[in-house]
Amino acid sequence: MTTQNQLSSELAALDAMAVKPINLSMPLRLTYLGGPTYLIEIGRFRIVTDPGFDPQGTEKSEGPSHLLTKVMGPPVPVDKIGDIDAVLLTHAQHLDNLDNEGRRLLARVGTTITTPASAKMNLPGKNVQGLATWESTELTNASGERLKITATPAVHTSNPDLREAVGEVTWFMLEWEGQKAGAFYISGDTVWIDEILEIGKRFKVASGILHLGAANVPAVGENYLTMSSADGARTAKALNMNSVYPAHFEGWRHFTQGSWSHRAVGRSSASSRRPA
């Protein structure tokens, strides 16, 4: 059986062989860390999204018949992730997007960017910024590189009557000098909304991370908390994206669609776009 230490050592060896971006003109580098969590390297920026580093078996009750259970541990423990410039936190109110070990990461990063509601939740860290929809901020690293981050519309359930109870969420759009194909975005825990069409009007989007999984808990009935595979394909088409990186489709028991669903929809969408 492979232990966590062995896995971390193997990943470290692979990481050492990889080409890492050293300036903003180089392609960004993505490392999938399970659940909703990615490490994004843009130039010399190192950014983590929705940090989830708790072990398999972590549980939390978030309401009647609403037990979140983690069924997959992270490939790398939080103490092995290295120096992080910023965390992009789409929301803080749910354990599958910010867990206990993720909170430890917040305590040592330079900046956490999240929603205004989450910024008021007494999160760890010295610099926690809440961005309202369409509001932007700029990060500058020690090399003088600059990264613009814009919050864009998102909602956490397909039932409008439940949105206040579920809480505020956001997308993030990332832009930087030297971008060639377009902006990079992180969808966060949203479902399809018509405002996605407005995002496409305001930004040229090259690629991004889509939170999928069609997450569901008893409190929302038959409604989803995140995009289904079909809505993910619809979003990618609406934004004319070149590449999509899935997240939030494995690792927690309340995710109802796994990678099998995304592959099936992706093949169907690709076939429908082929010329006769």
VEXDREN-2710 file (C-alpha; in Angstrom, 1 decimal):
% VEXDREN-2710
k/r/px/py/pz
1/MET/0.0/0.0/0.0
2/THR/1.3/3.5/-0.9
3/THR/1.6/5.7/2.1
4/GLN/1.0/9.5/2.1
5/ASN/4.7/10.1/2.5
6/GLN/5.5/7.9/-0.5
7/LEU/2.9/9.6/-2.6
8/SER/4.2/13.1/-1.6
9/SER/7.8/12.0/-2.5
10/GLU/6.7/10.7/-5.9
11/LEU/4.8/13.9/-6.6
12/ALA/7.8/16.0/-5.6
13/ALA/10.0/14.1/-8.0
14/LEU/7.5/14.7/-10.8
15/ASP/7.3/18.3/-9.9
16/ALA/11.0/18.7/-10.1
17/MET/11.0/17.5/-13.7
18/ALA/8.2/19.8/-14.8
19/VAL/8.7/23.1/-16.6
20/LYS/7.7/25.9/-14.3
21/PRO/6.7/29.4/-15.5
22/ILE/9.3/32.0/-14.5
23/ASN/7.7/35.0/-16.2
24/LEU/4.2/36.2/-17.2
25/SER/4.8/35.4/-20.9
26/MET/5.1/31.7/-20.2
27/PRO/2.0/29.4/-20.1
28/LEU/0.4/29.1/-16.7
29/ARG/0.8/25.8/-14.9
30/LEU/-2.1/24.0/-13.1
31/THR/-1.8/21.2/-10.5
32/TYR/-5.0/19.5/-9.5
33/LEU/-5.1/18.8/-5.8
34/GLY/-8.5/17.1/-5.4
35/GLY/-12.1/18.4/-4.8
36/PRO/-12.2/22.1/-5.7
37/THR/-8.5/22.8/-5.1
38/TYR/-5.9/23.7/-7.7
39/LEU/-2.4/25.2/-7.5
40/ILE/-2.1/27.9/-10.2
41/GLU/1.3/29.1/-11.2
42/ILE/1.4/32.3/-13.3
43/GLY/4.8/33.7/-13.8
44/ARG/6.2/33.7/-10.3
45/PHE/2.8/33.8/-8.6
46/ARG/1.7/30.7/-6.7
47/ILE/-2.0/30.7/-6.0
48/VAL/-4.3/28.1/-4.4
49/THR/-8.1/27.9/-5.0
50/ASP/-10.6/26.8/-2.4
51/PRO/-8.1/25.0/-0.2
52/GLY/-9.2/21.5/0.9
53/PHE/-6.4/19.5/2.6
54/ASP/-8.3/17.5/5.3
55/PRO/-7.9/13.7/5.4
56/GLN/-10.4/11.2/4.1
57/GLY/-13.2/10.6/6.5
58/THR/-13.6/14.3/7.6
59/GLU/-17.2/15.1/8.3
60/LYS/-19.3/18.1/9.3
61/SER/-23.1/18.5/9.8
62/GLU/-24.3/21.6/8.0
63/GLY/-28.0/21.2/8.6
64/PRO/-30.8/18.6/8.9
65/SER/-29.8/15.4/7.0
66/HIS/-26.9/17.4/5.6
67/LEU/-23.7/15.6/6.6
68/LEU/-20.7/16.5/4.4
69/THR/-18.3/13.6/4.2
70/LYS/-14.9/13.6/2.6
71/VAL/-14.1/10.4/0.7
72/MET/-10.7/11.2/-0.7
73/GLY/-7.6/12.7/0.9
74/PRO/-5.3/15.3/-0.8
75/PRO/-2.3/14.1/-2.8
76/VAL/-0.1/16.6/-0.9
77/PRO/-0.5/17.7/2.7
78/VAL/-0.9/21.4/3.3
79/ASP/2.6/21.7/4.9
80/LYS/4.2/20.4/1.7
81/ILE/2.5/22.8/-0.7
82/GLY/5.3/25.4/-0.4
83/ASP/5.0/29.2/-0.3
84/ILE/1.7/30.6/-1.6
85/ASP/1.1/34.2/-2.6
86/ALA/-2.7/34.2/-2.4
87/VAL/-5.7/32.0/-2.0
88/LEU/-8.8/32.6/-4.2
89/LEU/-11.7/31.5/-2.0
90/THR/-15.0/31.4/-3.8
91/HIS/-16.8/31.1/-0.4
92/ALA/-16.0/30.2/3.2
93/GLN/-19.3/28.9/4.5
94/HIS/-19.0/25.3/3.4
95/LEU/-16.4/22.7/4.4
96/ASP/-15.9/21.2/1.0
97/ASN/-14.5/24.6/-0.2
98/LEU/-12.6/25.6/2.9
99/ASP/-11.7/22.8/5.4
100/ASN/-9.7/22.7/8.6
101/GLU/-6.3/22.3/7.0
102/GLY/-7.3/24.9/4.4
103/ARG/-7.8/27.4/7.2
104/ARG/-4.3/26.7/8.4
105/LEU/-3.1/27.6/4.9
106/LEU/-5.0/30.9/5.0
107/ALA/-3.1/31.8/8.2
108/ARG/0.2/31.9/6.4
109/VAL/-0.6/33.2/2.9
110/GLY/-0.1/36.8/1.9
111/THR/-3.6/37.5/0.7
112/THR/-7.0/35.8/0.7
113/ILE/-9.5/37.1/-1.9
114/THR/-13.2/36.0/-1.4
115/THR/-16.7/37.4/-1.2
116/PRO/-17.7/40.3/1.0
117/ALA/-19.8/37.9/3.2
118/SER/-17.0/35.5/3.6
119/ALA/-14.5/38.3/4.4
120/LYS/-16.7/39.1/7.4
121/MET/-16.4/35.5/8.8
122/ASN/-13.2/36.2/10.8
123/LEU/-11.0/34.1/8.5
124/PRO/-7.4/33.5/9.4
125/GLY/-4.7/35.6/7.8
126/LYS/-3.7/39.3/7.8
127/ASN/-5.0/40.4/4.5
128/VAL/-8.5/39.1/3.6
129/GLN/-10.3/41.0/0.9
130/GLY/-13.9/40.7/-0.1
131/LEU/-14.7/41.6/-3.7
132/ALA/-18.2/42.5/-4.8
133/THR/-19.5/41.4/-8.2
134/TRP/-17.6/43.1/-11.0
135/GLU/-15.1/44.6/-8.5
136/SER/-11.4/44.1/-9.2
137/THR/-8.2/44.1/-7.3
138/GLU/-4.5/43.8/-8.2
139/LEU/-1.8/41.6/-6.7
140/THR/1.9/42.4/-7.1
141/ASN/4.6/39.8/-6.2
142/ALA/8.2/40.3/-5.2
143/SER/9.3/40.2/-8.8
144/GLY/7.1/43.1/-9.6
145/GLU/4.6/41.0/-11.6
146/ARG/1.0/42.1/-11.5
147/LEU/-2.2/40.0/-11.6
148/LYS/-5.6/41.5/-11.9
149/ILE/-8.5/39.6/-10.3
150/THR/-12.1/40.4/-10.9
151/ALA/-15.2/38.9/-9.2
152/THR/-18.0/37.9/-11.5
153/PRO/-21.6/36.7/-10.9
154/ALA/-22.3/33.3/-9.4
155/VAL/-25.1/31.7/-7.5
156/HIS/-24.9/28.5/-5.4
157/THR/-28.2/26.8/-6.2
158/SER/-30.7/26.5/-9.1
159/ASN/-33.6/27.4/-6.7
160/PRO/-33.8/31.2/-6.2
161/ASP/-35.8/30.7/-2.9
162/LEU/-32.8/28.9/-1.3
163/ARG/-30.0/31.3/-2.4
164/GLU/-30.0/33.4/0.7
165/ALA/-29.8/30.4/2.9
166/VAL/-27.0/28.7/0.9
167/GLY/-25.0/31.9/0.9
168/GLU/-22.9/34.2/-1.3
169/VAL/-20.4/32.8/-3.8
170/THR/-18.3/34.2/-6.6
171/TRP/-16.3/33.5/-9.8
172/PHE/-12.8/34.9/-10.3
173/MET/-11.4/36.2/-13.6
174/LEU/-7.6/36.4/-13.8
175/GLU/-5.8/38.8/-16.2
176/TRP/-2.1/39.7/-16.6
177/GLU/0.3/41.3/-19.0
178/GLY/1.6/38.8/-21.5
179/GLN/-1.6/36.9/-21.7
180/LYS/-1.9/35.8/-25.3
181/ALA/-5.1/33.8/-25.8
182/GLY/-7.3/35.5/-23.1
183/ALA/-8.3/35.6/-19.5
184/PHE/-8.4/32.6/-17.1
185/TYR/-11.3/32.0/-14.8
186/ILE/-12.4/30.0/-11.8
187/SER/-16.1/29.3/-11.7
188/GLY/-16.6/28.5/-8.0
189/ASP/-19.7/26.7/-6.8
190/THR/-22.2/28.1/-9.2
191/VAL/-25.0/26.8/-11.4
192/TRP/-25.8/28.1/-14.9
193/ILE/-27.1/31.6/-14.8
194/ASP/-27.8/34.0/-17.7
195/GLU/-25.2/36.4/-16.3
196/ILE/-22.6/34.0/-17.8
197/LEU/-23.5/35.5/-21.2
198/GLU/-22.6/38.9/-19.8
199/ILE/-19.2/37.6/-18.6
200/GLY/-18.6/36.5/-22.2
201/LYS/-19.3/40.0/-23.4
202/ARG/-16.9/41.6/-20.9
203/PHE/-14.0/39.2/-21.2
204/LYS/-12.2/37.2/-23.8
205/VAL/-11.8/33.9/-21.9
206/ALA/-9.2/31.4/-23.0
207/SER/-9.5/28.7/-20.4
208/GLY/-10.5/28.1/-16.8
209/ILE/-11.5/25.8/-14.0
210/LEU/-15.2/24.7/-13.8
211/HIS/-16.7/23.5/-10.6
212/LEU/-18.9/20.6/-11.7
213/GLY/-20.2/17.5/-9.9
214/ALA/-23.9/18.5/-9.8
215/ALA/-23.5/18.7/-6.0
216/ASN/-26.7/18.0/-4.0
217/VAL/-27.8/17.8/-0.4
218/PRO/-31.3/16.9/1.0
219/ALA/-32.0/20.5/2.0
220/VAL/-32.2/21.7/-1.7
221/GLY/-34.3/18.8/-2.9
222/GLU/-33.8/18.1/-6.6
223/ASN/-31.8/21.3/-7.2
224/TYR/-28.1/21.3/-7.7
225/LEU/-25.5/23.4/-5.9
226/THR/-22.9/23.3/-8.7
227/MET/-23.0/22.8/-12.4
228/SER/-23.9/19.5/-14.0
229/SER/-21.8/18.2/-16.9
230/ALA/-24.3/19.6/-19.4
231/ASP/-24.2/23.0/-17.9
232/GLY/-20.4/22.9/-17.8
233/ALA/-20.4/22.2/-21.6
234/ARG/-23.0/25.0/-22.1
235/THR/-20.7/27.4/-20.1
236/ALA/-17.6/26.5/-22.1
237/LYS/-19.5/27.0/-25.4
238/ALA/-21.0/30.4/-24.2
239/LEU/-17.6/31.7/-23.3
240/ASN/-15.9/30.2/-26.4
241/MET/-13.2/28.6/-24.2
242/ASN/-10.3/26.7/-25.6
243/SER/-9.7/24.5/-22.5
244/VAL/-11.7/23.5/-19.4
245/TYR/-10.2/22.0/-16.3
246/PRO/-12.8/20.2/-14.1
247/ALA/-12.9/20.6/-10.3
248/HIS/-15.4/19.7/-7.6
249/PHE/-16.4/16.4/-9.1
250/GLU/-14.7/13.9/-6.7
251/GLY/-13.6/13.7/-3.1
252/TRP/-17.0/14.4/-1.4
253/ARG/-20.0/12.1/-1.0
254/HIS/-22.5/14.8/-2.1
255/PHE/-21.1/15.1/-5.6
256/THR/-23.4/13.2/-7.9
257/GLN/-21.6/13.3/-11.2
258/GLY/-18.0/12.1/-11.6
259/SER/-15.4/12.2/-14.3
260/TRP/-17.4/9.6/-16.3
261/SER/-20.2/12.1/-16.8
262/HIS/-17.9/14.9/-17.9
263/ARG/-16.2/12.7/-20.5
264/ALA/-19.5/11.6/-21.9
265/VAL/-20.9/15.1/-22.3
266/GLY/-17.6/16.4/-23.7
267/ARG/-17.6/13.7/-26.4
268/SER/-21.2/14.6/-27.3
269/SER/-20.5/18.3/-27.4
270/ALA/-17.4/17.8/-29.6
271/SER/-19.4/15.6/-32.0
272/SER/-22.2/18.1/-32.3
273/ARG/-19.7/20.8/-33.4
274/ARG/-18.1/18.7/-36.1
275/PRO/-18.9/19.7/-39.7
276/ALA/-21.0/17.1/-41.6
END
